[in-house]
């Protein structure tokens, strides 16, 4: 090797490069540990409706450790996503001393369950409202097993779309343990829709109800309490007794 100067020069260059790289890495690690490049501000880049500034500050108070290079952005993000109204958080560094935060808030479309405090967002996800502005009282109520929530939101949207043509709106939708659906309208009428089936889809029953709604009112003579749409080619009605006839026996 000693009588091969070119090989010696190549080895020396390699050792020099490796040493220089090690020094650079060591310098970067040392600089990151020094009190240099401090985080001076956290900037929320989008307008917020429900999440309050004080909630953000409280969530981040224990995560502002380190400097611009060493701060744990993943922990930063997770602390924000634990806030009640935050669906997703995006966190990134902004040179030279800022952290930019973009928050996607839950958009409530329905109350969920009968226990209170739970809402469904526009993606069919269940979340706890927690603190923040209360949701509008006009939201409908959906009740069912949590795993069925996205399907229930889809059925609710179908019902809202189809009932609009007859001037009605769904106010509640519930599903039984056997996945049979029951719809309550804004006038108090209950529509039994049954289970989703290949030969009798829920949407088909909703379309049939909307089409026969004027006939239903005519046949019943007044608004029925319950309309059962589970029959393949028709429907059944339950009509409340006329005022003054309650409890009256047969002659």
C-alpha positions as CSV (number, residue, x, y, z in Angstrom):
1,X,0.0,0.0,0.0
2,X,2.8,2.4,0.9
3,X,4.2,2.1,-2.6
4,X,0.8,2.9,-4.2
5,X,0.5,6.7,-3.7
6,X,-2.9,7.0,-5.6
7,X,-4.5,4.5,-3.3
8,X,-3.2,6.4,-0.3
9,X,-4.6,9.6,-1.6
10,X,-8.0,8.0,-2.2
11,X,-8.0,6.6,1.4
12,X,-7.0,10.0,2.8
13,X,-9.7,11.8,0.9
14,X,-12.3,9.3,2.1
15,X,-11.1,9.7,5.7
16,X,-11.2,13.5,5.3
17,X,-14.7,13.4,3.9
18,X,-16.0,11.1,6.7
19,X,-14.4,13.3,9.3
20,X,-15.8,16.5,7.9
21,X,-19.3,14.9,7.8
22,X,-19.0,13.8,11.4
23,X,-18.0,17.3,12.4
24,X,-21.0,18.8,10.6
25,X,-23.4,16.4,12.2
26,X,-21.9,17.0,15.6
27,X,-22.1,20.8,15.1
28,X,-25.8,20.5,14.0
29,X,-26.6,18.4,17.1
30,X,-24.8,20.8,19.4
31,X,-26.5,23.8,17.9
32,X,-29.9,22.2,18.3
33,X,-29.2,21.7,22.0
34,X,-28.1,25.2,22.5
35,X,-30.6,27.9,23.4
36,X,-30.5,29.1,19.8
37,X,-33.3,29.5,17.3
38,X,-36.1,29.7,19.9
39,X,-39.8,29.4,18.9
40,X,-41.1,32.9,19.2
41,X,-44.7,32.4,18.0
42,X,-47.4,29.9,17.0
43,X,-49.5,31.1,14.1
44,X,-53.0,29.7,13.4
45,X,-53.4,30.1,9.6
46,X,-57.1,29.5,9.2
47,X,-60.2,31.1,10.8
48,X,-61.8,29.1,13.6
49,X,-65.4,28.9,14.6
50,X,-65.5,26.6,17.6
51,X,-61.9,26.2,18.9
52,X,-60.8,29.0,21.2
53,X,-57.4,30.5,21.4
54,X,-57.1,29.8,25.1
55,X,-57.7,26.1,24.3
56,X,-54.9,26.0,21.8
57,X,-52.5,27.7,24.3
58,X,-53.5,25.3,27.0
59,X,-53.0,22.3,24.7
60,X,-49.5,23.5,23.6
61,X,-48.2,24.7,26.9
62,X,-46.4,21.5,27.7
63,X,-45.1,20.9,24.1
64,X,-43.1,24.0,23.4
65,X,-39.8,22.3,24.4
66,X,-36.7,22.7,22.3
67,X,-36.0,25.1,19.5
68,X,-36.9,25.5,15.9
69,X,-35.1,22.4,14.9
70,X,-35.6,20.1,17.9
71,X,-39.3,20.7,18.7
72,X,-41.4,17.5,18.4
73,X,-44.0,18.4,15.8
74,X,-45.8,15.1,16.1
75,X,-46.5,15.6,19.8
76,X,-47.5,19.2,18.9
77,X,-50.1,17.9,16.4
78,X,-51.5,15.1,18.7
79,X,-52.0,17.6,21.6
80,X,-54.1,19.8,19.2
81,X,-56.1,16.8,17.9
82,X,-57.2,16.0,21.4
83,X,-59.2,19.2,21.6
84,X,-63.0,18.5,21.4
85,X,-63.7,20.4,18.2
86,X,-60.5,19.6,16.3
87,X,-60.9,16.8,13.7
88,X,-57.4,17.1,12.2
89,X,-54.3,19.4,12.8
90,X,-51.5,20.2,10.4
91,X,-48.3,21.6,12.0
92,X,-45.2,22.8,10.3
93,X,-42.1,24.9,10.9
94,X,-41.9,28.4,9.4
95,X,-38.4,29.9,9.3
96,X,-36.9,31.4,11.3
97,X,-38.9,31.2,14.6
98,X,-42.5,30.2,14.0
99,X,-44.8,27.2,14.0
100,X,-47.7,27.3,11.7
101,X,-50.9,25.5,12.7
102,X,-53.9,24.7,10.4
103,X,-56.9,23.1,12.1
104,X,-59.8,21.3,10.5
105,X,-62.8,21.6,12.8
106,X,-65.7,19.2,13.1
107,X,-68.7,20.4,11.3
108,X,-71.7,19.1,13.3
109,X,-74.7,17.8,11.2
110,X,-76.6,15.8,13.9
111,X,-76.9,15.0,17.5
112,X,-75.8,11.4,18.2
113,X,-77.4,9.0,20.7
114,X,-79.7,9.7,23.6
115,X,-77.1,10.4,26.3
116,X,-76.3,13.9,25.2
117,X,-72.9,15.6,24.4
118,X,-72.2,13.5,21.3
119,X,-72.4,14.9,17.8
120,X,-71.9,13.5,14.3
121,X,-69.8,15.5,11.9
122,X,-70.1,15.8,8.1
123,X,-67.9,12.7,7.6
124,X,-70.2,10.4,9.7
125,X,-67.8,10.5,12.7
126,X,-68.9,10.7,16.3
127,X,-67.2,13.3,18.6
128,X,-67.8,14.9,22.0
129,X,-68.7,18.5,21.8
130,X,-66.9,19.5,25.0
131,X,-66.4,23.2,25.4
132,X,-67.0,25.7,22.6
133,X,-70.1,27.2,21.0
134,X,-73.2,25.0,21.4
135,X,-74.5,23.4,18.2
136,X,-77.7,24.7,16.6
137,X,-80.8,23.3,18.2
138,X,-82.2,22.5,14.8
139,X,-79.8,19.6,14.3
140,X,-81.6,16.2,13.8
141,X,-81.1,13.3,16.2
142,X,-79.5,10.0,15.0
143,X,-79.6,7.0,17.2
144,X,-77.9,3.7,16.5
145,X,-74.8,1.5,17.0
146,X,-71.6,3.6,16.5
147,X,-70.3,1.3,13.8
148,X,-73.4,2.1,11.7
149,X,-73.0,5.9,11.9
150,X,-71.8,6.6,8.4
151,X,-74.6,4.5,6.9
152,X,-77.1,6.4,9.0
153,X,-75.8,9.7,7.9
154,X,-76.2,8.6,4.3
155,X,-79.8,7.4,4.9
156,X,-80.6,10.7,6.6
157,X,-79.3,12.7,3.7
158,X,-81.3,10.6,1.3
159,X,-84.4,11.3,3.4
160,X,-83.8,15.0,3.6
161,X,-83.4,15.2,-0.2
162,X,-86.5,13.2,-1.1
163,X,-88.8,14.8,1.5
164,X,-87.9,18.3,0.4
165,X,-90.3,17.8,-2.6
166,X,-93.3,17.3,-0.2
167,X,-92.4,20.1,2.1
168,X,-91.3,17.9,5.0
169,X,-87.9,17.3,6.7
170,X,-86.5,14.5,8.8
171,X,-86.0,15.3,12.5
172,X,-84.8,12.0,13.9
173,X,-83.6,8.7,12.5
174,X,-83.0,5.6,14.7
175,X,-82.0,2.0,13.9
176,X,-82.9,-1.0,16.0
177,X,-80.4,-3.8,17.1
178,X,-81.7,-5.7,14.0
179,X,-80.8,-2.6,11.8
180,X,-84.4,-1.7,11.1
181,X,-84.7,2.1,10.4
182,X,-87.4,4.4,11.8
183,X,-87.8,8.0,10.6
184,X,-89.5,10.8,12.4
185,X,-90.6,13.9,10.4
186,X,-90.8,17.5,11.5
187,X,-94.6,17.2,11.9
188,X,-94.2,14.3,14.3
189,X,-95.2,11.5,11.8
190,X,-93.2,8.3,12.2
191,X,-92.2,6.3,9.1
192,X,-91.2,2.7,9.6
193,X,-88.6,1.9,6.9
194,X,-87.4,-1.5,8.0
195,X,-84.0,-3.0,7.0
196,X,-81.9,-2.4,3.9
197,X,-82.5,-5.3,1.5
198,X,-81.3,-6.0,-2.0
199,X,-84.9,-6.4,-3.3
200,X,-86.3,-3.5,-1.2
201,X,-83.7,-0.7,-0.7
202,X,-84.3,2.0,1.9
203,X,-84.2,4.6,-0.9
204,X,-86.9,2.9,-2.8
205,X,-89.2,3.0,0.3
206,X,-88.4,6.7,0.8
207,X,-89.2,7.4,-2.8
208,X,-92.5,5.5,-2.5
209,X,-93.4,7.3,0.7
210,X,-92.8,10.7,-1.0
211,X,-94.8,9.7,-4.0
212,X,-97.8,8.5,-2.0
213,X,-97.6,11.2,0.7
214,X,-100.7,13.2,-0.6
215,X,-102.6,9.9,-0.9
216,X,-101.6,9.0,2.7
217,X,-103.1,12.2,4.0
218,X,-106.2,11.8,2.0
219,X,-106.8,8.1,3.0
220,X,-106.2,8.9,6.7
221,X,-108.3,12.0,6.7
222,X,-105.7,13.6,9.0
223,X,-102.0,13.3,9.7
224,X,-101.3,9.6,10.7
225,X,-99.1,8.8,13.7
226,X,-97.3,6.0,12.0
227,X,-96.8,5.0,8.3
228,X,-95.4,1.5,7.8
229,X,-93.5,1.3,4.5
230,X,-92.1,-2.2,5.0
231,X,-94.7,-3.7,2.7
232,X,-93.4,-4.5,-0.8
233,X,-96.3,-2.9,-2.7
234,X,-98.1,-0.7,-0.3
235,X,-98.2,0.8,3.2
236,X,-100.1,0.6,6.5
237,X,-101.3,3.5,8.6
238,X,-102.0,4.1,12.3
239,X,-104.2,7.1,12.8
240,X,-104.9,8.7,16.2
241,X,-108.5,8.7,17.4
242,X,-110.4,11.8,16.6
243,X,-110.8,14.3,19.4
244,X,-113.7,13.4,21.6
245,X,-113.6,9.7,20.6
246,X,-110.9,8.6,22.9
247,X,-112.0,5.7,25.1
248,X,-115.5,5.6,23.4
249,X,-116.6,2.0,23.0
250,X,-118.7,0.5,20.3
251,X,-122.4,1.1,20.3
